[in-house]
């Protein structure tokens, strides 16, 4: 709502820009003329030209960003230029000179001199008024650069969205308000605007300084969670809240990595934590009714699989910012193939535990016509970095096509709500089955076999794949998991037990709870708690958690420069010994080298309540979320 108000006020303030003032006398001259023959054509011409300039900026910016991951830095450079034009009017004049000159020439042509053969003043007709509107639009668009540029840059970074549309509408409403006042009051408001120009310029300069400060913060890596809030996706931002209100859904990137699913034993959801591991991001909007059919396969008395229902057509696969292991694939090009779409994100524990099965199916049925496509839809801001995704794909041994869905275009097309989510598509391009979360692997593989046979594949195996997974990919011990996914950032944190609570977005000294209850946790030492993560700002900072599960994982990242951070883990005050996880030595030591999920505890034997502690031996580490298994 704050951005909408700022966009509206920005539209109003635009009319006091120096390059707008020269054309206002001609606009005021229409105030007393026919609305249909003069005012309406002029407004139509202005809106048309303004829309063309804005559309070209949005489309061009979006192409730059999607063509290359470095396009993000180009977009930030554009924001810096917009901010500089607010601080330095001379720079704005130089950058906008070509459009202003053209607009002035058109204005002079539209205004004309003398009278028509009918005695009407020249320029009073609809055609001349429309031309004057085009001139006004040419003048208005570059003068709107700072506020409009910020909105369009957000659109380029995050893709077309309801939030961007509403911001543009708010801006246009503000500009229309100021222009309507100008038309109603005429020369009196024009003179007042001239007197207020000094104050308006100071406001513009303050906005410019704030924009440049924001660019600096992003360039220095202080924007973790901010991009997601603009989208974004990993952390419920402005766009997602708008879509939530309009479409009744939760946050795309606010999905949990180890929540609890009421319907499937392991899917990730940000809004409901009911069973072991559900990541429902609820970032769905539109698409076929994928939820219509039950996940359970009904079999006939003769043990033959019943016909699978048609849940909808395979949605478009356009919108991925990049494809790995393959050129871009389309729904049309996949006709004749059986397709498995796997929605995942690389720090999601539920996704990691289903991955061995998906990889096995891709290898086993590849020659018989199965195409597996991993759609990587990020939860945290760092999962939007294409370099991070490439590394994860390589380290995890994923060799099938992966679509990087940073803008959630494919996600929305499927009306998806979970990590992981599997959609099974037949050779005719129809979605025939879906499953959310971990488990049900045998039934899912039988669906693949059935669809391959329907497509005419010969000698399709009847056997069910026996997967042996290790480390973080080993199946959870669901009977002993009594601790839910727990986020460390203040936006979704629960059961925080440090005295005094969390201080948002500021460095604070914390004290760990002395005897935390089950599933309660706290910080010790100096930390800066942000919306999706907490960052240790001093050596010796700790996190304490009372948990009940075989496995404990924590999503961690090194310091902002990428420098590794050492840590030491303890369980009930002692080194973990045989209970150490794959990323920890028996003495409890380990190192955070990249932004990913780390397995810190894996107990053997009976599972009981324990107090976990991790102490960072270097400053700068960030902690995002605990997951269990």
Secondary structure, DSSP 8 states (H G I E B T S, - for coil): -HHHHHHHHHHHHGGGSHHHHHHHHHHHTTTTS-IIIIIHHHHHHHHHHHHHHHHHHHHHHHHHHHH-TTHHHHHHHHHHHHHHHHH-HHHHHHHHHHHHHHHHHHHHHHH-SSB-TTS-BTT-SHHHHHHHHHHHHHHHHHHTHHHHHHHHHHHHHH-S-HHHHHHHHHHHHHHHHHHHHHHHHTHHHHHHHHHHHHHHHHHHHHHHHHHHHHHHHHHTT--TTHHIIIIISSS--HHHHHHHHHH----SS---SS---SSSTT-B-SS---SS--B------SS--TTSS-SS--B-TTS-B------EE----TT-SEEESSS---TTTTTTSEEEEEEE-TT-HHHHHHHHHHHHHHHHHGGGTEEEEEEE--SSGGGG-HHHHHHHHHHTT--SEEEE-TT-HHHHHTT---BSEEEEE-TTSEEEEEEESS--HHHHHHHHHHHHHHTT-SS-----------GGGS---GGG-----EE-STTT--SB-STT---BTSEEEE---TT--TT-EEEEEEEEE-SS-EEE-STT-EEEEEE-SSEEEEEEE--TT---EEEEEEETTB--GGGB-TTS-TTSEEEE-SSEEEEEEE--SS---EEEEEEESSS--EEEEEEE-
